[in-house]
Amino acid sequence: MKLPSIVLASSFCLLTACSSTENNTAPPPFALTQSNTFTQTPVETQQEIFALSEHVKEQLDSAFPKDSRSLQSTKRLLKFLLQNGDASLSYQSGATLTANQAYSNLNANCLSLSILAYSLADYLGLAGQFQKVHIPEYWALDNGFNLLTGHINLKVSEAQKLVVNRKVIYPEERSLVIDFDPNSRQEAFKTSNINKARITAMFYNNKGAAAMLKHDYDTAFSYYKAAVDIYSNYSGAWGNLGVLFRLTNDYQSAETAYQYAISLDPDNNTALGNLARLYNLTDRKEQGQAILAKLDKKRQANPYYHISLGNDAYTTARYQDALKHYKKARDLNPTLHDTDFGLARTYYQLGDLKLAKKYLTMANNKADFDHDKQRYESKLQALRSHTAKLIDYR
């Protein structure tokens, strides 16, 4: 059976670029964003993405008097959010929201929650610095697509002023980091600073990928165009634009977009993999296979890579291959709930309900987020009910 191509759309917390390395070696191919294939639709402005409503500002003024705002205020922001915003604060990798939307619905991804925290801190007079967290390549399954995800957090700083002999002195900066992902907080991953324009491009990139998964290609194109317009060096957005062109059978434009994404970031493995698949589609299989072989060798030690391969095998009913990859991922890192869930659903398809229940229970025990635990618990309840019916029948 022919394997489906893996569309690895890049984004933050839902879909992001793999590396912060940017080599602007050639002018951006903006001609791609003038395509007549798509009808452009309006997208949020940067101001709308970061804006706080007057109602939110009034609540902030009440909770944080202007004469007592300091870095200590930041430590109270999450408590403020839970008391005044949506009290169901939860990390949701697939939800990309503006600051106002995130305030009303705290079930959002790290990008949206960090945008909200930035806007709140900025209103309180504190300096916010977005940071890319250099986590290993990680894929999540969404509507049959393997999506490469990334992570960001926010560093909030306060320069404490001292006045000595009428001279203003700024001693060492005081700061703290707001990170909404417990997995990231537990690891000492390297970080690098990213600016507001790049964050805005990531927002557009996420929204574009979400639209693309729903086959809303006009909206996807509009968001990808907005992403490269505001930050033309964003490799991930150019790579996703290439995916969109491939999905609409414009292979020449897809190749141009992939090549430019790779020129900006030679370590953008997502764009490299998608270029290889494009080569395979256009009778250049030798070139395509050479790229895929290098990527496969490079990723063998990454458990998430084997999870993505397991997901591909599962969706094409190659259950023994799926088991092989999920078990390899488990050998590399036994703490990942995604692996146990993959094993559980594969064993279920193979009719082994005992092992399905065993691994689903493990996945539930290892999950960090409430929405994952709720999902696994509901599946466990359904599995228990199904098993009980089988026992009664026998």
N, C-alpha and C positions, 0 to 999 in steps of 0.2 A: 504494500500500500504506500502511495506517495505521501511523504510527510508534508504537512502544511508549513508554509514559511512562518517563522516566528517574527511577528512585528513587535520590535522592542522600542516602543515610543519612550523617549526620555523625559523626566520631570522631577520636581522636588516633592517628596513625600508621596506623590502619586507617580510622576513621570520626569526624570531629570537627567541632565548631562552627566557623563561619567567622570569628568575631570575638569579642574579649574584652569588647566593649561590652555592658553589661547595664543595662537600664532597667526597674526593677521598678515598673511603673505600675499594676498591679492584682494582687489576690490570686491565687495560682496556682489553676488549675482542677483541684483535687485530686479532684473528683468523677469525672474521667476515669480515675483510677487505682483506682476502686472498681467497674470494669466487671465484670459477671457473664458476659461472653462468654468470658473466659479463666480457666483454672485456674492459680492461682499455684504456683510451685515454689520451693524454697529457693535462695538465692544466697549467695555468700561474704560474710562480714562484713568490715568494714574491717580489723579486727584480723587476720583470716585472709589478706587480700590482702597486707599488709605484713609478716607474721610471718616470722621466720627459725627454722629448726629448731635443736634443740640441737646437732645434728651440725655445722651451718654455724657456729654460735657457737663451738664448740670449735675449729674450724679457724681462725676469725678470731683467737681468743685466742692460738693457737699462732703465727700468722703476724704478729700485731701486738701485741706486749707492751703492757700497759696503761700502763707508764711511758714509752712512746715513741710515743704516738699523736699525730699532728699532721696538718696539711694535706698533708705529704709522703706520708702514708699513702694518701691518695686516689689519688695518681699510681701507686701500686702495686696498686690494686684490680683493674684489668683483668688485670694479670699474675696476680694471685691467682685471679681467676675462671677463667682459662684453665688454670691449674695444678691447681685443686681442683674446679671445677665442670665443666660440659660444655665441652670444649675447642673446640667448633665455633662459637664466637661469630659470630653472623651476624644482620644486621638482616632480619627477616621482617615485612612490613607487616601480615600477617593473623593473627598469633599474639598473643593477649592472655592473659598468664599472671600468676599471683601471684608474689611474690618467691621463694618456695621452688620453684615450678615453673620459673621462669626460671633459677634457679641450676642446676637439673638439666638444663635444655634451653635453652641460650643462643640458640636460633633463635627470636627473639621480636621484637615491634615496639618502637618507641622508648618507648612508654608502659610496657611491662613491664620493659624493661631499666633505665629510669629509676627505676621503683619499686624494683627490686632494688638499684640503686646507692644510692638514698635509705636503704633499710633497712640496708645494709652500713655506710654512712657514719654513720648515726644510732647504730648499735651501737658504732662507734668513737669516739663523742662529738663528732662534727662536725655542723654545722648544714647541712641540705639545704634548698634553695629550688627548687621546680619553676618552670619558666619556659615559657610559651607562645612559640613561635617564629612570627613573623608571615610565613609563606611565602605566595606567591601561591596562589590556588585551584588545587587539584590533584586530578584524578580518577584512580581506578584501577578497572580492570574486574574484577569478581568475580561468577562465576556468572550472567553476563548483565546485571548491574547496574553502573551507573557509581556508584562510591562516592567521595564527597568526603573527602579525607584531610587531616590536619594534622600538626603536629610539636611535640614538647616536648623540653626538655633539663633538666639538673639543675645548679644552681650550688651548689657545696659551699664553705662558709666556715669560717674559724677566726679567732676574735678572740684575738690574741696578748696575753697579760696581762703587764704590767710592774709591779713593786712598787717604788714610790719613797717613801721616808720612811713606810713602813707604809701607804701609800695605794695602792690597786689602780687602775691606769690601763689603759684599753683603747685602744690606738692604732688606726690605720686598719685596717679589715678586710682580711684576706688571703683570696682566693678563687680558685677555678678552675671551669671549666664542663666537665661531662661531656656530650658529644653523640655519639650513636651513628650519626648520619647524616653521611657524608662530604660530601654535597651541601650540607647546612646549615652544616657547619664551614667550607666554602669561601666562603660568602656572609656578609655582615654584616647579617643580618636583625634587625629590631627584635624585642625580647622584652618580655614583661610577666609579672609574678609571678602565680602561681595557687596556691591553697592545697590542703591535703591532701584536704579534702572534695570540692573540684572534681575533683581527680585520681581520687578514688574514683568519682565520678559518671561520669567519662570511661571508667573501667574497665567499669562496668556498661553504659554506652552501647555500647561496643565489643562486649561479650558479647551484648547484646541484638540488635545489628545482625547478628552472625554467626549467631545463632539464627534471626533473621527470614529470612536468605538461604536457610536450610535448611527454611523453612516450619514451623519449630517455634515457633508463635506464642505458646503458653503461656509458654515459657521467655523469649521475647523480651519479652513484656509484663512478666514478673516482674523482668527486669533494668532495663527502662525505668522501672518504678515505683520500684525501688530507687534509680535515678539521681536522679529528681526528689525523692524523699523526703530524700535526704542533701544535695542541693544544688538547691533549687527554682528558682534563677535560671539554670540551665543550659539555654540556648536549644536547643542541639543535641539534647538528650534529648527535649524536648517536640516538636521537629520530627520526630524519628524515631518517637515515639509516634503522631504524626499519620499517618506512612507506614503504620504497622501497622494503624491503624483504617481507612485507605483500602483496604489489601489485604484486609481482612475486611468491606469494604462498609459500614462505619459512617461515612458521609460527614459527618454532622453533628459527630461527635466528632473526626474528622480535621480539619475546618475549625477547630474550637475550639482544638485543639492547635497547628495551624499559626499561627493568629492570635496565640496567646499567645507562641509562639516568636519571632514577629516583633516583638511588643511588647517583649520582653526585648532583642532585638538587631535593629534595623531593617536592618542589613547582612547578615543571615542569608539570603544569596541562595538557599541550598538550600531553606529553608522557603518563600521567595517563589516559587521555581520549582514546588515541589510544590503550593502553594496555587493557582497558575495552572492546573496540570493538573487539579486538583480542580474548579476553575471550568469547565474544558472538559468534564469528565465530567458536570457538573450543569447543563448548558444555560445557562451564563454565559460563553460563548466570547469575547464582546467584552472582558469584564474579564480573562479569562485571557490572551488574546492581547496585551493592553496590557502586562501584567506581563512576559510572555515577550519582547516586543519591547525593553523597557527593559533586561532582563537580557542579551539578545543583544548589544545595542549596547555595554553595559558590559564585556562579556567578549571582544570581538572581538580585542583585543590580547594575549589570554592563550593561549599555545600549547596548554596543557592542555585548554582549552575545546574547541579544534578537534580534539584527540585524542579527547575524549569524544564529540563529534559523529561523528567517523570511526568510533569503536567502535559507536555506534548504527547507523550506515549499514551497517557490515560485518555485524552480527548480523542485519540484515533483508535481506541480499543486495543492497544498493544499492551495488555496488562502485565505480562511477564517482563517486558522492557521497563514498564513503569516501576514495578517492584525493584528491579535491579538498580535503577537510578535513585529511588527513594532510600533504599538500604545503603547505597554508597554515601548519600548525603547524611544519613544518620550515623554512619561510621565516622565521618569527618566532624560532625557536630551533633551529639545526641540531645542537645537542649532545645532544638527548634521544633515548635509545635506544628509548623507547616509540613514537616516530614512525616510526622505521625498521622496527620490528617490525610496526607496522600496515601500512606499505607492503608489506613482505615477504609477509605472509599474504594481503593483498588481491591482489597480483600472482599469487600461487600459485593463488588461486581463479579468476583470469582466464586461467590456463594459461601465464603467462610465467615459466617456471622460472628463466631467467637473471636477470631483475630480482629475483625472489624471493630468490635466493641472494645477490645483491649487497647488498640492504638487510638481510637477516638477518645477513650478515657484519658490516655496519656497526653493527647493533644490538648484536651480541656485543662488538665492539671498544669501544663507548661505555658498556656496562653497568658499574656500580660494584660491585655485589654479586655474590658467588659464585653464589648461587642463580639469579640472572638469567643469568649467563654459562653455567651448567650447562644451563639450560633452552634457551638459544639454541644452544648447541653440540650438544645432542641433536637439535634440529630441523635443524640444518645437516647432521648425519650422516645423518638420515633423508632429507633433500633430496638429498644427494650420492648416496645409495644409489638413490633413485628415478630421478634423472637418469641414473645409470649403467645402470639396467635399460632405460630408454628408448633409450639409445644402442645397447645390445646388441641390443635388439629391432629397431631400424632397420637 
